[in-house]
C-alpha cells in the first residue's frame, strides 16, 4: 500500500526531508534552549499545558465543543503552574537571604 523510497516522487522526498530537518531540529533546539533558560522544573510544568492547547485548537479549528471539564482542567493546570512558580521563587529568595556576602 505504501510506495518504497525508490518509488516516491522527489517532491515527497523533499517534503519528508523538510519535515525532519526544519521543524524537528528547530523544535528540538528551541526546547532545550528554553529548558536551559527557565530550568527543568518550570519547563516540565509547562508541558502540562499541551493537552489544554490541543483542546483549544480543536475547538478553534475543528469546531469541537468546550465543556466544563475543559475549564476545570485549565484551572488545575494554571493553578499548578502558578503554585510551582511561586514555590520556586520563594526558595530562590530564601537561598539569596541565607547566602553570606562575599
NORGI-V820189 format. One line per field, one symbol per residue. ss: DSSP state (H for helix, E for strand, - for the rest). psi: psi as a letter, one per 40 degrees, with the letter a starting at -180 (. if undefined). Layout:
# NORGI-V820189
ss: ???
psi: ???
This chain:
# NORGI-V820189
ss: ----HHH--HHHHHHHHHHHHHHHHHHHHHHHHHHHHH-HHHHHHHH--HHHHHHHHHHHH------HHHHHHHHHHHHHHHHHHHHHHHHHHHHHHH----
psi: diiiddeiiddddddddddddcdddddddddddddddeiddddddedeeddddddddddddefihhidddddddddddddddddddddddddddddddhii.
